[in-house]
Amino acid sequence: MFLHERKIISLHSKFGITIKNILEMTKAEIVAEIANKTGIEKIAVQSVVETFMESVKGAMIKGENVYMRGFGSFIIKERAEKTGRNISKNTTIIIPAHKIPAFKPAKTFVNEVKNNL
């Protein structure tokens, strides 16, 4: 597996600094890993991965949720209207209600990550 390591530095309390190492994987690395594990050419795998992503995006644009048993759900969440602040102009603004795409991992997926990290 090809993973890149990125360091995140965060300040906690008033005196401490935390440095976290975050491992991440790009779409190209996912395509390469699938190609290596299945023996299918990278171009074909890339086409399938991109078609999958377009299918999920297309369904969500139409207002549909996408459920993948054992993996998770791509769902549309509704955000309520709220009051915010424009700090540069020192004014109050109303942020209207809106919908956003979200991913909710399956319980089995969450448990596997918890038990292996």
N, CA, C and O atoms as CSV, one atom per row, in Angstrom:
chain,resi,resn,atom,element,x,y,z
A,1,MET,N,N,0.835,-1.159,0.000
A,1,MET,CA,C,0.000,0.000,0.000
A,1,MET,C,C,0.891,1.237,0.000
A,1,MET,O,O,1.890,1.304,0.717
A,2,PHE,N,N,0.508,2.220,-0.823
A,2,PHE,CA,C,1.262,3.456,-0.924
A,2,PHE,C,C,0.580,4.485,-0.037
A,2,PHE,O,O,-0.556,4.877,-0.304
A,3,LEU,N,N,1.248,4.917,0.994
A,3,LEU,CA,C,0.679,5.928,1.875
A,3,LEU,C,C,1.658,7.078,2.016
A,3,LEU,O,O,2.865,6.871,2.133
A,4,HIS,N,N,1.129,8.282,2.004
A,4,HIS,CA,C,1.941,9.461,2.246
A,4,HIS,C,C,1.733,9.878,3.685
A,4,HIS,O,O,0.625,9.780,4.213
A,5,GLU,N,N,2.778,10.337,4.311
A,5,GLU,CA,C,2.667,10.794,5.689
A,5,GLU,C,C,2.712,12.310,5.700
A,5,GLU,O,O,3.563,12.929,5.062
A,6,ARG,N,N,1.781,12.897,6.437
A,6,ARG,CA,C,1.706,14.343,6.546
A,6,ARG,C,C,1.670,14.688,8.025
A,6,ARG,O,O,1.005,14.007,8.806
A,7,LYS,N,N,2.363,15.712,8.407
A,7,LYS,CA,C,2.397,16.108,9.817
A,7,LYS,C,C,1.437,17.268,10.039
A,7,LYS,O,O,1.435,18.249,9.295
A,8,ILE,N,N,0.622,17.131,11.082
A,8,ILE,CA,C,-0.300,18.187,11.488
A,8,ILE,C,C,0.177,18.692,12.846
A,8,ILE,O,O,0.346,17.910,13.781
A,9,ILE,N,N,0.389,19.977,12.946
A,9,ILE,CA,C,0.818,20.559,14.212
A,9,ILE,C,C,-0.365,21.334,14.776
A,9,ILE,O,O,-0.917,22.205,14.104
A,10,SER,N,N,-0.754,21.021,16.007
A,10,SER,CA,C,-1.853,21.746,16.638
A,10,SER,C,C,-1.426,22.211,18.014
A,10,SER,O,O,-0.629,21.560,18.691
A,11,LEU,N,N,-1.961,23.331,18.409
A,11,LEU,CA,C,-1.673,23.867,19.735
A,11,LEU,C,C,-2.768,23.380,20.678
A,11,LEU,O,O,-3.951,23.481,20.353
A,12,HIS,N,N,-2.395,22.863,21.821
A,12,HIS,CA,C,-3.395,22.476,22.799
A,12,HIS,C,C,-3.078,23.147,24.121
A,12,HIS,O,O,-1.918,23.393,24.449
A,13,SER,N,N,-4.117,23.434,24.866
A,13,SER,CA,C,-4.069,24.243,26.081
A,13,SER,C,C,-3.291,25.522,25.785
A,13,SER,O,O,-3.389,26.052,24.678
A,14,LYS,N,N,-2.542,26.014,26.719
A,14,LYS,CA,C,-1.800,27.252,26.455
A,14,LYS,C,C,-0.334,27.004,26.164
A,14,LYS,O,O,0.349,27.879,25.631
A,15,PHE,N,N,0.164,25.809,26.511
A,15,PHE,CA,C,1.612,25.625,26.442
A,15,PHE,C,C,2.064,24.486,25.537
A,15,PHE,O,O,3.196,24.498,25.053
A,16,GLY,N,N,1.201,23.504,25.302
A,16,GLY,CA,C,1.658,22.309,24.600
A,16,GLY,C,C,1.444,22.381,23.104
A,16,GLY,O,O,0.547,23.075,22.626
A,17,ILE,N,N,2.252,21.679,22.385
A,17,ILE,CA,C,2.119,21.547,20.939
A,17,ILE,C,C,2.054,20.063,20.636
A,17,ILE,O,O,2.851,19.274,21.143
A,18,THR,N,N,1.092,19.694,19.798
A,18,THR,CA,C,0.949,18.298,19.414
A,18,THR,C,C,1.312,18.157,17.944
A,18,THR,O,O,0.878,18.960,17.117
A,19,ILE,N,N,2.092,17.158,17.616
A,19,ILE,CA,C,2.407,16.854,16.223
A,19,ILE,C,C,1.804,15.494,15.922
A,19,ILE,O,O,2.140,14.498,16.562
A,20,LYS,N,N,0.902,15.462,14.935
A,20,LYS,CA,C,0.251,14.214,14.562
A,20,LYS,C,C,0.725,13.795,13.176
A,20,LYS,O,O,0.847,14.625,12.275
A,21,ASN,N,N,0.984,12.536,13.016
A,21,ASN,CA,C,1.299,12.003,11.697
A,21,ASN,C,C,0.011,11.454,11.109
A,21,ASN,O,O,-0.653,10.621,11.727
A,22,ILE,N,N,-0.340,11.912,9.930
A,22,ILE,CA,C,-1.555,11.455,9.273
A,22,ILE,C,C,-1.151,10.739,7.995
A,22,ILE,O,O,-0.431,11.286,7.159
A,23,LEU,N,N,-1.624,9.510,7.856
A,23,LEU,CA,C,-1.358,8.759,6.645
A,23,LEU,C,C,-2.512,8.993,5.682
A,23,LEU,O,O,-3.675,8.988,6.083
A,24,GLU,N,N,-2.192,9.192,4.437
A,24,GLU,CA,C,-3.224,9.423,3.446
A,24,GLU,C,C,-2.901,8.669,2.173
A,24,GLU,O,O,-1.753,8.295,1.929
A,25,MET,N,N,-3.918,8.453,1.370
A,25,MET,CA,C,-3.775,7.698,0.128
A,25,MET,C,C,-4.501,8.465,-0.972
A,25,MET,O,O,-5.635,8.902,-0.776
A,26,THR,N,N,-3.858,8.633,-2.128
A,26,THR,CA,C,-4.462,9.363,-3.235
A,26,THR,C,C,-5.258,8.413,-4.129
A,26,THR,O,O,-5.151,7.191,-4.021
A,27,LYS,N,N,-6.063,9.012,-5.017
A,27,LYS,CA,C,-6.846,8.203,-5.953
A,27,LYS,C,C,-5.918,7.371,-6.842
A,27,LYS,O,O,-6.213,6.210,-7.126
A,28,ALA,N,N,-4.815,7.948,-7.277
A,28,ALA,CA,C,-3.867,7.222,-8.127
A,28,ALA,C,C,-3.295,6.005,-7.390
A,28,ALA,O,O,-3.086,4.952,-7.992
A,29,GLU,N,N,-3.044,6.156,-6.091
A,29,GLU,CA,C,-2.514,5.043,-5.301
A,29,GLU,C,C,-3.565,3.961,-5.096
A,29,GLU,O,O,-3.243,2.773,-5.075
A,30,ILE,N,N,-4.824,4.370,-4.945
A,30,ILE,CA,C,-5.904,3.387,-4.840
A,30,ILE,C,C,-6.007,2.599,-6.135
A,30,ILE,O,O,-6.133,1.375,-6.115
A,31,VAL,N,N,-5.954,3.302,-7.260
A,31,VAL,CA,C,-6.017,2.636,-8.571
A,31,VAL,C,C,-4.857,1.654,-8.715
A,31,VAL,O,O,-5.052,0.524,-9.163
A,32,ALA,N,N,-3.652,2.079,-8.337
A,32,ALA,CA,C,-2.481,1.200,-8.449
A,32,ALA,C,C,-2.626,-0.028,-7.566
A,32,ALA,O,O,-2.267,-1.130,-7.982
A,33,GLU,N,N,-3.146,0.142,-6.350
A,33,GLU,CA,C,-3.307,-1.001,-5.450
A,33,GLU,C,C,-4.341,-1.994,-5.980
A,33,GLU,O,O,-4.127,-3.205,-5.919
A,34,ILE,N,N,-5.457,-1.485,-6.498
A,34,ILE,CA,C,-6.476,-2.378,-7.069
A,34,ILE,C,C,-5.911,-3.119,-8.272
A,34,ILE,O,O,-6.141,-4.317,-8.435
A,35,ALA,N,N,-5.170,-2.400,-9.117
A,35,ALA,CA,C,-4.566,-3.032,-10.294
A,35,ALA,C,C,-3.584,-4.128,-9.884
A,35,ALA,O,O,-3.566,-5.196,-10.495
A,36,ASN,N,N,-2.774,-3.880,-8.863
A,36,ASN,CA,C,-1.809,-4.886,-8.399
A,36,ASN,C,C,-2.502,-6.103,-7.808
A,36,ASN,O,O,-2.075,-7.234,-8.039
A,37,LYS,N,N,-3.578,-5.879,-7.040
A,37,LYS,CA,C,-4.266,-6.996,-6.382
A,37,LYS,C,C,-5.105,-7.822,-7.345
A,37,LYS,O,O,-5.276,-9.023,-7.137
A,38,THR,N,N,-5.633,-7.198,-8.395
A,38,THR,CA,C,-6.534,-7.915,-9.307
A,38,THR,C,C,-5.882,-8.341,-10.613
A,38,THR,O,O,-6.380,-9.242,-11.287
A,39,GLY,N,N,-4.769,-7.702,-10.982
A,39,GLY,CA,C,-4.134,-8.017,-12.254
A,39,GLY,C,C,-4.782,-7.300,-13.429
A,39,GLY,O,O,-4.421,-7.552,-14.578
A,40,ILE,N,N,-5.727,-6.417,-13.162
A,40,ILE,CA,C,-6.389,-5.641,-14.214
A,40,ILE,C,C,-5.537,-4.414,-14.505
A,40,ILE,O,O,-4.910,-3.855,-13.605
A,41,GLU,N,N,-5.517,-3.999,-15.771
A,41,GLU,CA,C,-4.707,-2.842,-16.167
A,41,GLU,C,C,-5.158,-1.584,-15.442
A,41,GLU,O,O,-6.341,-1.405,-15.154
A,42,LYS,N,N,-4.194,-0.715,-15.150
A,42,LYS,CA,C,-4.485,0.515,-14.410
A,42,LYS,C,C,-5.515,1.389,-15.124
A,42,LYS,O,O,-6.359,2.006,-14.474
A,43,ILE,N,N,-5.454,1.445,-16.440
A,43,ILE,CA,C,-6.385,2.289,-17.198
A,43,ILE,C,C,-7.821,1.817,-16.987
A,43,ILE,O,O,-8.723,2.636,-16.812
A,44,ALA,N,N,-8.035,0.508,-17.003
A,44,ALA,CA,C,-9.373,-0.037,-16.787
A,44,ALA,C,C,-9.831,0.222,-15.355
A,44,ALA,O,O,-10.983,0.590,-15.127
A,45,VAL,N,N,-8.941,0.030,-14.399
A,45,VAL,CA,C,-9.281,0.269,-12.989
A,45,VAL,C,C,-9.613,1.738,-12.777
A,45,VAL,O,O,-10.583,2.065,-12.093
A,46,GLN,N,N,-8.811,2.626,-13.362
A,46,GLN,CA,C,-9.066,4.057,-13.219
A,46,GLN,C,C,-10.433,4.418,-13.780
A,46,GLN,O,O,-11.155,5.220,-13.186
A,47,SER,N,N,-10.789,3.843,-14.898
A,47,SER,CA,C,-12.100,4.093,-15.492
A,47,SER,C,C,-13.225,3.653,-14.557
A,47,SER,O,O,-14.221,4.360,-14.401
A,48,VAL,N,N,-13.065,2.487,-13.939
A,48,VAL,CA,C,-14.081,1.973,-13.018
A,48,VAL,C,C,-14.188,2.869,-11.779
A,48,VAL,O,O,-15.291,3.204,-11.348
A,49,VAL,N,N,-13.051,3.251,-11.214
A,49,VAL,CA,C,-13.048,4.100,-10.014
A,49,VAL,C,C,-13.706,5.443,-10.324
A,49,VAL,O,O,-14.526,5.922,-9.540
A,50,GLU,N,N,-13.360,6.055,-11.451
A,50,GLU,CA,C,-13.940,7.346,-11.811
A,50,GLU,C,C,-15.425,7.223,-12.112
A,50,GLU,O,O,-16.194,8.120,-11.769
A,51,THR,N,N,-15.850,6.122,-12.752
A,51,THR,CA,C,-17.270,5.894,-13.020
A,51,THR,C,C,-18.035,5.711,-11.711
A,51,THR,O,O,-19.155,6.203,-11.570
A,52,PHE,N,N,-17.434,5.005,-10.755
A,52,PHE,CA,C,-18.053,4.838,-9.440
A,52,PHE,C,C,-18.270,6.202,-8.783
A,52,PHE,O,O,-19.358,6.494,-8.286
A,53,MET,N,N,-17.226,7.031,-8.784
A,53,MET,CA,C,-17.334,8.344,-8.150
A,53,MET,C,C,-18.385,9.208,-8.845
A,53,MET,O,O,-19.150,9.906,-8.179
A,54,GLU,N,N,-18.429,9.168,-10.160
A,54,GLU,CA,C,-19.428,9.935,-10.905
A,54,GLU,C,C,-20.838,9.429,-10.612
A,54,GLU,O,O,-21.774,10.225,-10.528
A,55,SER,N,N,-21.000,8.118,-10.455
A,55,SER,CA,C,-22.313,7.546,-10.135
A,55,SER,C,C,-22.786,8.006,-8.767
A,55,SER,O,O,-23.951,8.367,-8.601
A,56,VAL,N,N,-21.887,7.995,-7.783
A,56,VAL,CA,C,-22.242,8.441,-6.436
A,56,VAL,C,C,-22.593,9.930,-6.464
A,56,VAL,O,O,-23.601,10.341,-5.891
A,57,LYS,N,N,-21.756,10.742,-7.134
A,57,LYS,CA,C,-22.035,12.172,-7.213
A,57,LYS,C,C,-23.357,12.439,-7.920
A,57,LYS,O,O,-24.145,13.275,-7.477
A,58,GLY,N,N,-23.602,11.726,-9.021
A,58,GLY,CA,C,-24.840,11.912,-9.778
A,58,GLY,C,C,-26.071,11.586,-8.954
A,58,GLY,O,O,-27.064,12.312,-8.999
A,59,ALA,N,N,-26.010,10.489,-8.195
A,59,ALA,CA,C,-27.138,10.103,-7.348
A,59,ALA,C,C,-27.379,11.158,-6.281
A,59,ALA,O,O,-28.524,11.519,-6.011
A,60,MET,N,N,-26.316,11.651,-5.676
A,60,MET,CA,C,-26.478,12.637,-4.613
A,60,MET,C,C,-26.965,13.974,-5.143
A,60,MET,O,O,-27.722,14.666,-4.463
A,61,ILE,N,N,-26.551,14.346,-6.334
A,61,ILE,CA,C,-27.038,15.585,-6.951
A,61,ILE,C,C,-28.543,15.497,-7.171
A,61,ILE,O,O,-29.248,16.502,-7.083
A,62,LYS,N,N,-29.039,14.282,-7.461
A,62,LYS,CA,C,-30.481,14.073,-7.639
A,62,LYS,C,C,-31.218,13.965,-6.311
A,62,LYS,O,O,-32.443,13.839,-6.294
A,63,GLY,N,N,-30.490,14.014,-5.197
A,63,GLY,CA,C,-31.124,13.945,-3.886
A,63,GLY,C,C,-31.206,12.537,-3.320
A,63,GLY,O,O,-31.897,12.314,-2.325
A,64,GLU,N,N,-30.522,11.590,-3.927
A,64,GLU,CA,C,-30.556,10.194,-3.474
A,64,GLU,C,C,-29.356,9.891,-2.583
A,64,GLU,O,O,-28.256,10.393,-2.815
A,65,ASN,N,N,-29.578,9.064,-1.563
A,65,ASN,CA,C,-28.484,8.553,-0.740
A,65,ASN,C,C,-27.968,7.270,-1.379
A,65,ASN,O,O,-28.710,6.590,-2.088
A,66,VAL,N,N,-26.706,6.934,-1.137
A,66,VAL,CA,C,-26.097,5.716,-1.684
A,66,VAL,C,C,-25.641,4.861,-0.504
A,66,VAL,O,O,-24.842,5.302,0.322
A,67,TYR,N,N,-26.162,3.624,-0.434
A,67,TYR,CA,C,-25.851,2.723,0.675
A,67,TYR,C,C,-24.984,1.572,0.184
A,67,TYR,O,O,-25.311,0.920,-0.807
A,68,MET,N,N,-23.874,1.323,0.882
A,68,MET,CA,C,-22.987,0.211,0.538
A,68,MET,C,C,-22.773,-0.615,1.799
A,68,MET,O,O,-21.973,-0.258,2.664
A,69,ARG,N,N,-23.505,-1.728,1.891
A,69,ARG,CA,C,-23.481,-2.565,3.085
A,69,ARG,C,C,-22.045,-2.983,3.425
A,69,ARG,O,O,-21.295,-3.438,2.562
A,70,GLY,N,N,-21.685,-2.817,4.692
A,70,GLY,CA,C,-20.360,-3.191,5.167
A,70,GLY,C,C,-19.300,-2.126,4.944
A,70,GLY,O,O,-18.195,-2.232,5.477
A,71,PHE,N,N,-19.621,-1.104,4.164
A,71,PHE,CA,C,-18.665,-0.029,3.896
A,71,PHE,C,C,-19.159,1.285,4.493
A,71,PHE,O,O,-18.485,1.885,5.330
A,72,GLY,N,N,-20.333,1.729,4.060
A,72,GLY,CA,C,-20.882,2.964,4.585
A,72,GLY,C,C,-21.914,3.551,3.661
A,72,GLY,O,O,-22.279,2.955,2.648
A,73,SER,N,N,-22.382,4.731,4.022
A,73,SER,CA,C,-23.424,5.402,3.259
A,73,SER,C,C,-22.986,6.808,2.883
A,73,SER,O,O,-22.439,7.550,3.699
A,74,PHE,N,N,-23.237,7.153,1.638
A,74,PHE,CA,C,-23.061,8.517,1.178
A,74,PHE,C,C,-24.438,9.149,1.310
A,74,PHE,O,O,-25.368,8.781,0.592
A,75,ILE,N,N,-24.566,10.106,2.233
A,75,ILE,CA,C,-25.878,10.657,2.542
A,75,ILE,C,C,-25.879,12.172,2.378
A,75,ILE,O,O,-24.835,12.823,2.381
A,76,ILE,N,N,-27.082,12.705,2.237
A,76,ILE,CA,C,-27.259,14.142,2.151
A,76,ILE,C,C,-27.745,14.609,3.514
A,76,ILE,O,O,-28.787,14.167,3.997
A,77,LYS,N,N,-26.982,15.508,4.128
A,77,LYS,CA,C,-27.340,16.056,5.436
A,77,LYS,C,C,-27.918,17.451,5.243
A,77,LYS,O,O,-27.493,18.208,4.370
A,78,GLU,N,N,-28.888,17.764,6.073
A,78,GLU,CA,C,-29.473,19.098,6.034
A,78,GLU,C,C,-28.912,19.926,7.180
A,78,GLU,O,O,-28.910,19.491,8.332
A,79,ARG,N,N,-28.448,21.093,6.861
A,79,ARG,CA,C,-27.955,22.034,7.856
A,79,ARG,C,C,-29.036,23.083,8.080
A,79,ARG,O,O,-29.576,23.636,7.122
A,80,ALA,N,N,-29.350,23.355,9.327
A,80,ALA,CA,C,-30.373,24.336,9.661
A,80,ALA,C,C,-29.850,25.751,9.444
A,80,ALA,O,O,-28.642,25.989,9.406
A,81,GLU,N,N,-30.781,26.676,9.305
A,81,GLU,CA,C,-30.407,28.086,9.212
A,81,GLU,C,C,-29.763,28.496,10.529
A,81,GLU,O,O,-30.183,28.068,11.605
A,82,LYS,N,N,-28.734,29.336,10.423
A,82,LYS,CA,C,-28.082,29.788,11.658
A,82,LYS,C,C,-27.556,31.200,11.480
A,82,LYS,O,O,-27.452,31.717,10.368
A,83,THR,N,N,-27.232,31.801,12.600
A,83,THR,CA,C,-26.683,33.151,12.601
A,83,THR,C,C,-25.167,33.052,12.693
A,83,THR,O,O,-24.627,32.293,13.498
A,84,GLY,N,N,-24.495,33.825,11.862
A,84,GLY,CA,C,-23.038,33.843,11.862
A,84,GLY,C,C,-22.530,35.271,11.983
A,84,GLY,O,O,-23.318,36.215,12.045
A,85,ARG,N,N,-21.242,35.421,12.017
A,85,ARG,CA,C,-20.630,36.745,12.133
A,85,ARG,C,C,-19.654,36.965,10.992
A,85,ARG,O,O,-18.877,36.071,10.657
A,86,ASN,N,N,-19.688,38.124,10.404
A,86,ASN,CA,C,-18.680,38.568,9.454
A,86,ASN,C,C,-17.719,39.430,10.260
A,86,ASN,O,O,-17.984,40.606,10.509
A,87,ILE,N,N,-16.606,38.837,10.663
A,87,ILE,CA,C,-15.709,39.534,11.588
A,87,ILE,C,C,-14.994,40.727,10.949
A,87,ILE,O,O,-14.608,41.661,11.650
A,88,SER,N,N,-14.817,40.703,9.629
A,88,SER,CA,C,-14.132,41.835,8.997
A,88,SER,C,C,-15.015,43.082,8.982
A,88,SER,O,O,-14.506,44.200,9.060
A,89,LYS,N,N,-16.350,42.897,8.880
A,89,LYS,CA,C,-17.268,44.041,8.879
A,89,LYS,C,C,-17.987,44.196,10.213
A,89,LYS,O,O,-18.745,45.146,10.411
A,90,ASN,N,N,-17.744,43.250,11.134
A,90,ASN,CA,C,-18.374,43.255,12.447
A,90,ASN,C,C,-19.901,43.304,12.343
A,90,ASN,O,O,-20.562,44.088,13.023
A,91,THR,N,N,-20.438,42.447,11.476
A,91,THR,CA,C,-21.886,42.369,11.295
A,91,THR,C,C,-22.359,40.944,11.493
A,91,THR,O,O,-21.594,39.984,11.398
A,92,THR,N,N,-23.657,40.844,11.775
A,92,THR,CA,C,-24.288,39.527,11.907
A,92,THR,C,C,-24.897,39.164,10.562
A,92,THR,O,O,-25.529,39.992,9.906
A,93,ILE,N,N,-24.698,37.919,10.163
A,93,ILE,CA,C,-25.290,37.449,8.902
A,93,ILE,C,C,-26.109,36.195,9.174
A,93,ILE,O,O,-25.857,35.468,10.135
A,94,ILE,N,N,-27.081,35.956,8.322
A,94,ILE,CA,C,-27.897,34.744,8.430
A,94,ILE,C,C,-27.393,33.764,7.379
A,94,ILE,O,O,-27.360,34.076,6.188
A,95,ILE,N,N,-27.007,32.593,7.827
A,95,ILE,CA,C,-26.579,31.534,6.910
A,95,ILE,C,C,-27.810,30.674,6.660
A,95,ILE,O,O,-28.324,30.053,7.590
A,96,PRO,N,N,-28.297,30.627,5.409
A,96,PRO,CA,C,-29.538,29.900,5.147
A,96,PRO,C,C,-29.369,28.385,5.305
A,96,PRO,O,O,-28.258,27.858,5.251
A,97,ALA,N,N,-30.491,27.707,5.500
A,97,ALA,CA,C,-30.475,26.250,5.564
A,97,ALA,C,C,-29.958,25.724,4.229
A,97,ALA,O,O,-30.252,26.293,3.178
A,98,HIS,N,N,-29.190,24.641,4.271
A,98,HIS,CA,C,-28.646,24.079,3.045
A,98,HIS,C,C,-28.354,22.591,3.244
A,98,HIS,O,O,-28.376,22.080,4.364
A,99,LYS,N,N,-28.085,21.924,2.151
A,99,LYS,CA,C,-27.779,20.489,2.183
A,99,LYS,C,C,-26.333,20.281,1.788
A,99,LYS,O,O,-25.796,20.987,0.935
A,100,ILE,N,N,-25.700,19.281,2.434
A,100,ILE,CA,C,-24.308,18.962,2.125
A,100,ILE,C,C,-24.148,17.451,1.982
A,100,ILE,O,O,-24.861,16.692,2.639
A,101,PRO,N,N,-23.220,17.004,1.131
A,101,PRO,CA,C,-22.943,15.570,1.055
A,101,PRO,C,C,-22.085,15.139,2.243
A,101,PRO,O,O,-21.245,15.902,2.721
A,102,ALA,N,N,-22.303,13.918,2.711
A,102,ALA,CA,C,-21.524,13.400,3.837
A,102,ALA,C,C,-21.344,11.895,3.668
A,102,ALA,O,O,-22.094,11.247,2.938
A,103,PHE,N,N,-20.345,11.350,4.350
A,103,PHE,CA,C,-20.116,9.911,4.356
A,103,PHE,C,C,-20.250,9.412,5.780
A,103,PHE,O,O,-19.640,9.960,6.698
A,104,LYS,N,N,-21.048,8.374,5.965
A,104,LYS,CA,C,-21.191,7.759,7.285
A,104,LYS,C,C,-20.702,6.317,7.170
A,104,LYS,O,O,-21.354,5.501,6.519
A,105,PRO,N,N,-19.572,5.991,7.785
A,105,PRO,CA,C,-19.047,4.630,7.680
A,105,PRO,C,C,-19.935,3.626,8.413
A,105,PRO,O,O,-20.591,3.963,9.398
A,106,ALA,N,N,-19.946,2.389,7.918
A,106,ALA,CA,C,-20.698,1.315,8.564
A,106,ALA,C,C,-20.054,0.963,9.899
A,106,ALA,O,O,-18.860,1.187,10.097
A,107,LYS,N,N,-20.849,0.412,10.814
A,107,LYS,CA,C,-20.327,0.062,12.138
A,107,LYS,C,C,-19.163,-0.911,12.041
A,107,LYS,O,O,-18.193,-0.786,12.788
A,108,THR,N,N,-19.243,-1.885,11.128
A,108,THR,CA,C,-18.152,-2.854,10.985
A,108,THR,C,C,-16.874,-2.158,10.516
A,108,THR,O,O,-15.777,-2.503,10.954
A,109,PHE,N,N,-17.021,-1.194,9.640
A,109,PHE,CA,C,-15.887,-0.418,9.145
A,109,PHE,C,C,-15.255,0.365,10.299
A,109,PHE,O,O,-14.037,0.344,10.471
A,110,VAL,N,N,-16.076,1.047,11.078
A,110,VAL,CA,C,-15.586,1.829,12.218
A,110,VAL,C,C,-14.855,0.931,13.203
A,110,VAL,O,O,-13.778,1.281,13.687
A,111,ASN,N,N,-15.438,-0.229,13.502
A,111,ASN,CA,C,-14.811,-1.158,14.458
A,111,ASN,C,C,-13.479,-1.678,13.959
A,111,ASN,O,O,-12.540,-1.815,14.743
A,112,GLU,N,N,-13.376,-1.973,12.663
A,112,GLU,CA,C,-12.101,-2.445,12.096
A,112,GLU,C,C,-11.016,-1.381,12.239
A,112,GLU,O,O,-9.875,-1.694,12.578
A,113,VAL,N,N,-11.373,-0.128,11.981
A,113,VAL,CA,C,-10.402,0.958,12.101
A,113,VAL,C,C,-10.000,1.132,13.565
A,113,VAL,O,O,-8.815,1.267,13.868
A,114,LYS,N,N,-10.977,1.128,14.474
A,114,LYS,CA,C,-10.677,1.270,15.903
A,114,LYS,C,C,-9.749,0.169,16.405
A,114,LYS,O,O,-8.827,0.430,17.178
A,115,ASN,N,N,-9.995,-1.050,15.968
A,115,ASN,CA,C,-9.222,-2.198,16.464
A,115,ASN,C,C,-7.851,-2.323,15.824
A,115,ASN,O,O,-6.997,-3.041,16.343
A,116,ASN,N,N,-7.621,-1.648,14.720
A,116,ASN,CA,C,-6.332,-1.804,14.025
A,116,ASN,C,C,-5.444,-0.575,14.101
A,116,ASN,O,O,-4.323,-0.606,13.593
A,117,LEU,N,N,-5.899,0.492,14.709
A,117,LEU,CA,C,-5.043,1.693,14.828
A,117,LEU,C,C,-4.608,1.879,16.250
A,117,LEU,O,O,-3.885,2.828,16.556
